[in-house]
């Protein structure tokens, strides 16, 4: 028969105090109950652990042998309880984050830094991915959260972290490059470079609506694989495009960013609402607090 954990705790307390009365006070139980449990423990082990006489309470030789083992079991149990408590509070574990390639340069550093400072025992993994990879990863559970741009898909939850202007991106020396701001319709006659429609159809449906509202369909002369490629094509004079202002951190020369009137881009943190993971809740709290205190589009 195996002793109960509480009996081991009681034994350690009596051994450390060498007094049943003082141990009972420390354990906040009745001395009679303590004495009964120690007696049960001794019967279970088949040995006497304490000698009690007018001189007080002393460990027997076998009690001295048993004490370090009992302490180790009690300490391990307390450690296990503390460990599961930290995990339940999201203070330990693993967190897998996906960052849309075009947002990683400004969003990843402040988010990762703030989270690791708050929760240093969480194992944090990050990846820069395309929008399709990010959404699939969230749905399939490869990522706990993703930092990206809407629109996404209905089955993902999102929280807005940053809002910034959308800009027309023109090659240096373009006739409109000295304007303080532009309307999208001002670019109706320009050749355009855009990402592939297959890269993320929800984005392109929004683009189609925006162009329709501006009164034209863009003359798309080249499709690019991503934002860095788009910027390179604009710098080469192939065409113009429109991007969030923060994209200018990806290329400093050869292009000009001009704000488009009434056009905004949002950055969101997205997650699968079916995921109940304490570290995810902490990540959402940290990201929200950071977004409240910081312009994340300039934070990287």
C-alpha positions in Angstrom: 0.0 0.0 0.0 1.4 3.4 -1.0 1.3 6.3 1.5 -0.8 9.3 0.6 0.9 12.6 -0.4 -0.7 14.4 2.5 0.7 11.9 5.0 4.2 12.5 3.6 3.6 16.3 4.0 2.5 15.7 7.6 5.5 13.5 8.3 7.9 16.1 6.9 6.3 18.9 9.0 6.6 16.9 12.2 10.2 15.9 11.4 11.1 19.6 10.8 9.4 20.9 13.9 10.1 17.9 16.1 6.8 18.7 17.7 3.3 17.4 16.8 1.7 20.5 18.3 3.9 23.0 16.3 3.5 21.0 13.1 -0.3 20.9 13.6 -0.3 24.7 13.9 1.9 25.1 10.8 -0.3 22.7 8.8 -3.5 24.3 10.2 -5.0 20.9 11.2 -6.0 19.5 14.6 -3.1 17.8 16.5 -5.3 14.7 17.0 -5.8 14.4 13.2 -2.1 14.8 12.6 -1.2 12.1 15.1 -3.8 9.8 13.5 -2.4 10.3 10.1 1.2 9.7 11.2 0.1 6.5 12.9 -1.6 5.4 9.6 1.6 6.2 7.8 3.7 4.1 10.2 1.3 1.2 9.8 1.4 1.5 6.0 5.2 1.4 6.1 5.4 -1.1 8.8 8.0 0.9 10.7 8.1 3.5 13.6 9.1 6.9 12.4 9.1 8.9 15.6 10.0 8.3 19.3 7.8 10.4 21.7 8.6 10.6 25.4 8.9 13.2 28.1 11.9 14.7 26.4 10.0 15.4 23.2 9.7 14.0 19.7 12.6 12.5 17.8 13.1 10.8 14.5 13.9 7.1 14.7 16.8 5.8 12.6 14.3 4.6 10.0 12.6 8.0 10.2 15.9 9.7 9.4 16.3 7.4 6.4 12.8 8.1 5.2 12.9 11.9 5.6 15.0 12.9 2.5 12.9 10.6 0.3 9.6 12.0 1.7 10.9 15.6 1.2 11.8 14.8 -2.4 8.3 13.4 -3.2 6.6 16.4 -1.5 8.9 18.9 -3.4 8.3 17.1 -6.7 4.5 17.2 -6.1 4.7 20.9 -5.3 6.8 21.5 -8.4 4.2 19.7 -10.5 1.4 21.8 -9.1 3.4 25.0 -9.7 4.3 23.9 -13.3 0.7 23.1 -14.2 -0.4 26.4 -12.6 2.1 28.4 -14.8 0.9 26.5 -17.8 -2.7 27.2 -17.0 -1.8 30.9 -16.7 0.0 30.8 -20.0 3.4 31.5 -18.5 5.0 28.4 -20.0 4.5 26.4 -23.2 5.0 27.0 -26.9 3.6 29.7 -29.1 3.8 29.5 -32.9 3.2 32.9 -34.7 2.9 33.6 -38.4 3.7 37.1 -39.8 2.6 38.1 -43.2 5.8 38.8 -45.1 4.9 42.5 -45.7 4.1 43.1 -42.0 6.9 41.2 -40.4 9.5 44.0 -40.7 7.6 46.3 -38.5 5.3 44.0 -36.5 7.4 41.1 -35.5 10.2 42.8 -33.5 8.0 44.8 -31.0 5.5 42.0 -30.5 8.1 39.3 -30.0 10.2 41.5 -27.7 7.2 42.6 -25.6 5.9 39.0 -25.2 9.2 37.5 -24.3 9.9 40.2 -21.7 6.5 39.4 -20.1 6.7 35.6 -20.5 10.3 34.5 -20.8 9.5 30.9 -20.1 7.3 30.5 -23.2 9.1 29.0 -26.2 8.3 31.5 -29.0 8.5 30.5 -32.7 7.9 32.9 -35.6 7.7 32.5 -39.4 7.3 35.0 -42.3 4.7 33.5 -44.6 2.4 34.3 -47.5 -1.2 35.1 -46.8 -2.4 31.7 -48.1 0.1 29.8 -45.8 -0.9 32.0 -42.8 -4.6 31.3 -43.2 -4.1 27.6 -43.8 -1.7 27.3 -40.9 -4.3 29.0 -38.5 -7.1 26.7 -39.7 -4.9 23.6 -39.4 -3.4 24.5 -36.0 0.2 25.0 -37.2 0.1 28.6 -36.0 -1.6 29.9 -32.8 -1.9 33.4 -34.2 -1.1 35.4 -37.3 -0.3 39.0 -38.0 -1.8 40.0 -41.3 -4.1 42.2 -43.3 -7.9 41.7 -43.8 -10.1 40.7 -45.4 -9.5 37.1 -44.4 -12.1 34.3 -44.0 -15.2 34.1 -41.8 -14.0 31.3 -39.6 -11.1 33.2 -38.2 -11.3 35.7 -35.3 -9.4 39.0 -35.7 -8.5 42.0 -33.6 -7.3 45.3 -35.2 -3.9 46.4 -34.0 -3.0 49.2 -36.4 -4.5 51.4 -39.0 -2.4 53.4 -41.5 -2.8 55.3 -44.8 -2.6 53.5 -48.1 -0.3 55.2 -50.6 0.1 55.3 -54.3 3.6 54.1 -55.0 5.2 55.8 -58.0 8.7 55.7 -59.5 10.9 58.6 -58.6 10.5 61.4 -61.2 6.9 60.5 -62.0 4.8 63.5 -63.0 2.6 63.0 -59.9 5.4 62.3 -57.5 5.4 65.9 -56.0 1.8 65.8 -55.1 1.0 65.9 -51.3 -1.9 63.4 -51.8 -3.7 61.7 -54.6 -7.1 60.2 -55.3 -7.2 56.7 -56.7 -8.9 58.0 -59.8 -5.8 60.2 -60.6 -4.1 56.9 -61.5 -6.7 55.7 -64.0 -4.5 56.1 -67.0 -1.4 54.6 -65.4 0.1 51.1 -66.0 -0.3 49.1 -62.9 1.7 46.3 -61.2 -0.2 44.1 -58.8 0.2 40.8 -57.1 -1.3 37.6 -58.6 -5.0 37.3 -58.2 -4.4 33.8 -57.0 -2.2 35.0 -54.1 -5.3 35.8 -52.0 -8.7 36.2 -53.8 -10.4 38.1 -50.9 -7.8 40.9 -51.3 -8.3 41.1 -55.0 -12.1 41.2 -54.7 -11.6 44.3 -52.4 -9.2 45.8 -54.9 -11.8 45.3 -57.7 -14.4 47.1 -55.6 -12.0 50.0 -54.8 -11.1 50.4 -58.5 -14.8 50.2 -59.5 -15.7 52.9 -57.0 -12.9 55.1 -58.4 -14.5 54.7 -61.9 -11.9 52.6 -63.7 -10.4 49.1 -64.2 -6.6 49.2 -63.9 -4.4 48.4 -66.8 -2.3 45.7 -65.1 0.9 45.2 -67.1 2.7 42.9 -64.7 1.9 40.6 -61.8 4.3 40.3 -58.9 4.9 37.6 -56.3 4.9 40.0 -53.3 5.5 43.5 -52.0 9.3 43.6 -52.4 8.9 42.5 -56.0 6.1 45.1 -56.5 8.4 47.8 -55.2 11.2 46.7 -57.5 8.9 46.8 -60.6 7.7 50.3 -59.6 11.3 51.5 -59.1 12.1 50.1 -62.6 9.4 52.3 -64.1 7.2 49.3 -65.1 4.1 50.7 -63.5 2.5 52.1 -60.3 0.8 50.3 -57.4 -0.8 51.0 -54.1 0.5 49.8 -50.7 0.2 50.5 -47.0 2.5 53.3 -45.9 4.6 51.0 -43.8 5.8 49.2 -47.0 8.2 52.1 -47.6 10.5 50.6 -45.0 11.1 47.8 -47.5 12.6 50.1 -50.1 14.1 53.5 -49.6 15.2 54.5 -53.1 13.6 54.6 -56.5 10.0 55.0 -55.3 7.8 57.6 -53.9 4.8 57.0 -51.5 1.9 59.5 -51.9 -1.1 59.1 -49.5 -4.4 58.2 -51.2 -7.3 60.3 -49.9 -9.7 58.2 -47.8 -7.8 55.0 -48.2 -6.7 53.0 -45.1 -5.1 49.6 -44.4 -5.4 47.7 -41.2 -3.1 45.2 -39.6 -4.8 42.5 -37.5 -3.9 39.6 -35.3 -5.9 36.6 -36.3 -6.5 33.3 -34.6 -8.7 30.2 -34.8 -11.6 30.9 -32.3 -11.8 27.2 -31.6 -8.3 27.3 -29.9 -8.4 27.5 -26.1 -4.7 28.0 -25.2 -3.6 30.2 -22.3 -0.5 31.4 -24.0 -2.6 32.6 -26.9 -4.8 34.7 -24.5 -1.6 36.2 -23.1 -0.3 37.0 -26.6 -3.6 38.7 -27.6 -3.4 40.8 -24.4 0.2 41.8 -25.0 -0.4 42.7 -28.6 -3.5 44.7 -27.7 -1.7 46.6 -25.0 1.2 47.3 -27.3 -1.0 48.5 -30.1 -2.7 50.9 -27.6 0.6 52.4 -26.5 2.6 52.3 -29.8 2.1 53.0 -33.5 3.1 49.5 -34.6 3.5 50.6 -38.2 6.6 52.4 -37.1 7.7 50.2 -34.2 9.9 47.7 -36.0 
